[in-house]
Amino acid sequence: MSNEIQIDAQSAVDRLMRYLAIEGITGQEAAIGQAVADDLRRLGVPDAAIRFDTVHERIPVPTETGNLWVDLPGTRPGPRLMFSTHLDTVPLCAGAVPRRDGDRIVSDGTTALGGDNRTGCGVLVTLIETLFKRNLPHPPITLLFTVREESGLHGARELNPADMGGAAVCYNVDGRLAADLIVGAVGQSNWEVEIKGKASHAGVAPEKGISATLVGAIGLAEAHRGGWFGKVVKPDGYGTSNAGVFGGKNGKAAGDATNVVTDYVRIVGEARSPSSEFAAEIAEAFRAAFAHAQATIKDIGGATAQVNFTSRASYPPFKVEDDHPAVVRAKRAAESLGLTPATHFSNGGLDANWLDKHGVPTVTIGAGQYEIHTVDEYVDVPEYLQGCRLAVALATLDC
């Protein structure tokens, strides 16, 4: 079948270059969403098939627009297929200027590129271009372009499952190698602790103060001592954790001056695991660690800091078994292109976590993203084109 998957490679690359040049960091996806919708209309998708949902009205942080949906009837019978990707990029991509460098697309080195996930946008539009121009038979298809993936998987989390149209399976484009099939991923719990100490003069009367900095530091050290910081391996589960933010109020530094005992610290962290229960257990271990720190640090009168610890599930883990039709179809499609498919479990969250939770088993494929979220990010053009071909194979495979 590999000789049958003919795409317009130049059009696919030109499209990707345009998308990479459109700014659309997480929460600010209106421009890229409109560009994708306009391209689909030019390819012949009717206006009635294109819509933006109202997910941005439910997302708890400012978001310009909703998810972009496209619903296409089938030209042959078969269960509805869904293809997804996300519109947004990380903030480091702001101002990206893409340029071609041989088989790579790179930035100017001052920003990230945005291949994560403008490659996915390019693949899905190229899929439609190929189906329409070559009149390829396919079952009913739904496309989903989500918002705010990079800042919490919000678009996928908050969508209305009814919008998925009863899709049997989904193929999410958000990775490196086309034939590396991500069939599962960890879940995550987020935690946050506010520590309210007591200010005093650090030189004249430090004993009258309660250092929020010290309480926070001891709490983290206690979590580490107990084996709960970083890589976590326990008899009843495994996972990872991190304290990513150690600061003060309103995003400012913790403390005001070296001669004042710090009276306020805010620490924000995460816990990940293939088990939701164990991710929550990791977070609870941090709660206990900060409680220990609270009891340890006292002022001269025996008072302790106020410690307010909260945690919540951010997204659920999932796993699609290798014998599930979604995985079987992905393997067959990859093999039809002469590729050797391999299944993987990811330690990072994906829109697939929520799409699977909403009832549509989801496999994630790649399309040439490398060194994502860094100024060294680039897109491997041949692998991007392979991702385009795999999407077409997935849509047209006769199972």
Summary of the structure (lengths in Angstrom):
residues: 399
radius of gyration: 24.0
end to end distance: 13.5
largest distance: 82.0
contacts: 1469
relative contact order: 0.19
helix: 36%
strand: 27%
